[in-house]
Amino acid sequence: MNDGTLWVFGYGSLMWNPGFEFTDRVLATLPGYARTFCMRSIHHRGTPEHPGLVLALDEADASCQGLALAVAPEKATDTLGYLRERELISAAYLEKELMLDLADGRRVTAVTYVVDADHEQYCGG
């Protein structure tokens, strides 16, 4: 959070279907991560017996383009609750606060969901 504003980094479905109210949307770059097919999904695109391969943010010597979504302070708690229910359905994701470079020159810290390289669903590297 920056000055009470909650920033959220969207790099997949959060870009076109965030599911929460935001006050600003800015093109953003997340350094140190890449969106790669590095996770076996057992929820939305597979089952435990037949996991589906999905894209997730993985640490890399690269960067990922996406959107930074600003949430008003009074909506931050509800938005985090919604995001945790949506994004942390699998323990294969970690919620992190990471620095983003915004296209308008600002730098903000944003809630970002990245793959847990120690989780059994991880298949990157």
C-alpha positions as CSV (number, residue, x, y, z in Angstrom):
1,M,0.0,0.0,0.0
2,N,1.2,3.5,-0.8
3,D,-0.4,6.5,1.0
4,G,-3.4,4.3,1.8
5,T,-3.9,3.2,-1.8
6,L,-3.8,-0.5,-2.4
7,W,-2.1,-1.3,-5.7
8,V,-2.7,-4.7,-7.4
9,F,-0.6,-6.1,-10.2
10,G,-2.6,-7.8,-12.9
11,Y,-0.8,-9.9,-15.5
12,G,-3.5,-12.4,-16.6
13,S,-7.3,-12.5,-16.0
14,L,-7.0,-9.6,-13.5
15,M,-6.3,-7.4,-16.5
16,W,-9.7,-8.0,-18.2
17,N,-11.7,-9.3,-15.3
18,P,-10.5,-7.8,-12.1
19,G,-13.7,-8.3,-10.2
20,F,-13.2,-5.3,-7.9
21,E,-13.6,-1.6,-8.1
22,F,-10.4,0.4,-8.9
23,T,-9.7,4.2,-9.1
24,D,-6.8,4.1,-11.5
25,R,-5.4,1.7,-14.1
26,V,-1.8,2.1,-15.4
27,L,0.4,0.0,-17.7
28,A,3.1,-1.5,-15.5
29,T,6.3,-3.5,-15.6
30,L,7.3,-6.0,-12.9
31,P,11.0,-6.6,-12.9
32,G,12.5,-9.9,-11.9
33,Y,9.6,-12.1,-12.9
34,A,8.3,-13.7,-16.1
35,R,4.9,-15.1,-17.0
36,T,5.6,-18.8,-17.9
37,F,3.9,-22.2,-18.0
38,C,5.3,-23.2,-14.6
39,M,2.3,-24.5,-12.7
40,R,0.2,-27.6,-12.8
41,S,-3.3,-26.5,-12.1
42,I,-5.7,-28.9,-10.2
43,H,-8.5,-26.4,-9.9
44,H,-9.6,-24.4,-12.9
45,R,-7.8,-26.3,-15.7
46,G,-7.2,-29.7,-14.4
47,T,-7.7,-32.2,-11.6
48,P,-5.3,-33.9,-9.1
49,E,-5.2,-36.9,-11.5
50,H,-4.8,-34.8,-14.6
51,P,-3.4,-31.4,-13.8
52,G,-3.4,-28.7,-16.5
53,L,-0.4,-26.6,-17.3
54,V,-1.0,-22.9,-16.6
55,L,0.8,-19.6,-16.7
56,A,2.0,-18.0,-13.5
57,L,4.6,-15.5,-12.4
58,D,8.0,-17.1,-11.8
59,E,11.2,-15.4,-10.6
60,A,13.4,-14.8,-13.6
61,D,16.0,-12.6,-15.1
62,A,13.2,-10.9,-17.1
63,S,10.2,-8.6,-16.6
64,C,6.5,-9.0,-17.0
65,Q,4.2,-6.4,-18.5
66,G,0.7,-5.9,-17.0
67,L,-1.6,-3.4,-15.3
68,A,-1.3,-1.7,-12.0
69,L,-4.8,-1.3,-10.5
70,A,-5.3,1.3,-7.7
71,V,-7.9,0.6,-5.0
72,A,-9.2,3.3,-2.7
73,P,-8.2,3.0,0.9
74,E,-11.8,2.4,2.1
75,K,-12.0,-0.6,-0.3
76,A,-8.6,-2.1,0.4
77,T,-9.7,-4.7,3.1
78,D,-12.6,-6.0,1.0
79,T,-10.5,-6.1,-2.1
80,L,-7.8,-8.1,-0.4
81,G,-10.3,-10.5,0.9
82,Y,-11.8,-11.0,-2.5
83,L,-8.3,-11.4,-4.1
84,R,-7.2,-13.9,-1.5
85,E,-10.3,-16.0,-2.1
86,R,-9.8,-15.8,-5.9
87,E,-6.0,-16.1,-6.3
88,L,-5.1,-18.3,-3.3
89,I,-7.5,-21.1,-4.1
90,S,-4.3,-23.2,-4.5
91,A,-1.5,-23.0,-2.0
92,A,0.8,-22.9,-5.1
93,Y,0.6,-19.1,-5.1
94,L,2.2,-16.6,-2.8
95,E,0.9,-13.1,-2.1
96,K,3.8,-10.7,-2.3
97,E,4.2,-6.9,-2.2
98,L,6.6,-6.1,-5.1
99,M,7.8,-2.9,-6.7
100,L,6.3,-2.0,-10.1
101,D,7.5,0.5,-12.6
102,L,4.5,2.4,-14.0
103,A,4.4,3.7,-17.5
104,D,3.8,7.2,-16.2
105,G,7.1,7.1,-14.4
106,R,5.9,6.4,-10.9
107,R,7.1,3.4,-8.8
108,V,4.6,1.7,-6.5
109,T,4.5,-1.4,-4.3
110,A,1.7,-3.7,-5.4
111,V,0.1,-6.9,-4.2
112,T,1.2,-9.6,-6.6
113,Y,0.4,-13.3,-6.8
114,V,3.4,-15.4,-7.8
115,V,4.1,-19.1,-8.0
116,D,5.7,-20.9,-5.0
117,A,8.7,-22.7,-6.4
118,D,8.7,-25.0,-3.4
119,H,5.1,-26.2,-4.0
120,E,4.4,-29.6,-5.6
121,Q,2.4,-27.9,-8.4
122,Y,5.4,-26.0,-9.5
123,C,7.0,-27.3,-12.7
124,G,9.2,-24.4,-13.8
125,G,12.9,-24.0,-13.7
